[in-house]
Each structure stands twice: as structure tokens, then as C-alpha cells.
């Protein structure tokens, strides 16, 4: 019998830190979640706003990676899936309290909408109590 795969939603920075190999910045549970995805035992859900923020980080040179590499990795992997910015997510984001930054609200709203834990170390998101946190 095959074990069930875990599913997680990721915030932007943990996703990029894992992608560029800066795993020392990840909390132990976050590192395990990404490692499980690499091994095919978990799926990482990537909100579309995480992709937009990744593009911005790449263009500003804040981290050394090519955005095209992000897209290629997602396209070729079965363990990473993009979640769209749709009306239900926007409605949830508009109702969120305690998360001020719009991209973070969309990411949290995505996790709430699909009822998954969020990989993040964002202090405001963690203390908001809006979603379960993996770190």
C-alpha cells in the first residue's frame, strides 16, 4: 500500500530559498516538506502571486536565479502545482484580517481556500492565526 502524499502551499521566500539551494534559511519542517516533494512524497502548491513575486525578485536581482528556471522546474515537475488567482481566493483575501500586505493576503487566502498548511516564516502571517504554519 502506498502512503498518501502530503500537500502544502508555499510562500515566496521559502520557495526561492529552496530553489537556489539556500536551505539553511528554512525551518526544519519547511525543509522536510520541500525534500518530501523532491522525493515524490509531497506536493507543493504555488499560488500564482508567488510566481509574480518570484519574477519581481529575479528582475530586481535580490536573489541570484533565472526566472525562466523557475518556470521550467514547475513545468517539468509533478510535485509542484500552480494555483490560480481566482474569484474565491480574492473573496477570501478581502475578508482576511491581520495580514496587511496584499501578496501575503493572497497566499494566505489560497491556503485557506484549499485547506492546506502554509510554508512560511513571515511573522505577520504566523501571528495572524489565519492558517496552519509549517516552518
C-alpha positions in Angstrom: 0.0 0.0 0.0 1.4 3.4 -1.0 1.5 6.2 1.6 -0.6 9.3 0.9 1.2 12.3 -0.3 1.3 15.5 1.8 0.2 18.8 0.3 1.5 22.2 1.2 1.1 25.8 0.0 4.4 27.8 -0.2 5.2 31.4 0.4 7.6 33.1 -1.9 10.8 33.3 0.1 10.9 29.6 1.3 10.2 28.5 -2.3 13.0 30.6 -3.7 15.4 29.7 -0.9 14.9 26.0 -1.6 15.1 26.6 -5.3 18.5 28.3 -5.1 19.8 25.8 -2.5 19.8 28.2 0.4 18.1 25.6 2.6 19.9 26.8 5.8 17.4 29.6 5.9 14.5 27.2 6.0 13.0 25.9 9.3 13.3 22.1 9.8 9.7 21.3 9.0 9.8 23.5 5.8 13.0 21.8 4.7 11.3 18.4 5.2 8.3 19.4 3.2 10.4 20.5 0.2 12.6 17.4 0.5 9.4 15.3 0.5 8.2 17.0 -2.7 11.6 16.3 -4.3 11.2 12.7 -3.4 7.7 12.5 -4.8 6.1 12.1 -1.3 4.5 15.6 -1.2 3.1 18.3 -3.5 3.9 21.9 -3.2 1.1 24.3 -4.3 2.4 27.6 -5.7 0.0 30.4 -5.6 0.2 32.5 -8.8 1.1 35.5 -6.7 4.3 33.6 -5.6 5.2 33.4 -9.2 4.7 37.1 -9.7 6.8 37.9 -6.6 9.5 35.5 -7.9 9.6 37.3 -11.2 10.0 40.6 -9.3 12.8 39.3 -7.1 14.6 37.9 -10.1 14.3 41.2 -12.1 15.5 43.3 -9.2 18.5 41.0 -8.6 17.6 40.4 -5.0 18.5 36.7 -5.4 20.7 35.0 -8.0 18.4 32.9 -10.2 16.9 33.0 -13.6 13.1 33.2 -13.5 12.9 31.0 -16.6 14.5 28.3 -14.5 11.6 28.6 -12.0 9.1 28.1 -14.8 11.0 25.2 -16.3 11.2 23.4 -12.9 7.5 23.8 -12.4 6.6 22.7 -15.9 8.7 19.5 -15.6 7.9 18.5 -12.1 4.8 16.6 -11.0 5.3 17.7 -7.4 4.8 21.4 -7.9 1.5 22.8 -9.0 0.4 26.4 -9.6 -2.9 27.6 -8.1 -4.7 30.4 -9.9 -5.7 33.7 -8.6 -9.5 33.2 -8.9 -12.6 34.8 -7.5 -12.9 32.5 -4.5 -9.3 33.3 -3.5 -9.9 37.1 -4.0 -13.1 36.9 -1.8 -11.1 35.1 0.9 -8.3 37.7 0.7 -10.8 40.6 1.0 -12.1 39.0 4.3 -8.7 38.4 5.8 -7.7 40.2 9.0 -4.3 40.5 10.4 -2.3 40.2 7.2 -1.7 43.7 5.7 0.5 43.1 2.5 -1.7 42.1 -0.5 0.6 39.4 -1.8 0.7 37.7 1.6 -3.1 38.0 1.9 -3.5 36.2 -1.5 -1.1 33.5 -0.4 -2.8 33.0 2.9 -6.2 33.1 1.2 -5.1 30.4 -1.2 -4.0 28.2 1.7 -7.3 28.8 3.5 -9.4 28.2 0.4 -7.8 24.8 -0.4 -7.5 24.0 3.4 -3.7 23.4 3.4 -0.9 24.5 5.7 1.4 27.2 4.5 5.2 27.0 4.4 6.3 30.4 5.7 8.4 32.3 8.2 6.5 35.5 7.7 6.0 36.9 11.2 2.7 38.7 10.4 1.3 35.7 8.7 2.3 33.4 11.5 0.8 35.6 14.3 -2.4 36.2 12.3 -3.6 32.7 13.1 -5.3 32.5 9.8 -3.7 29.3 8.6 -1.6 26.4 9.9 2.1 27.1 9.5 4.9 24.7 8.5 8.3 26.0 9.4 
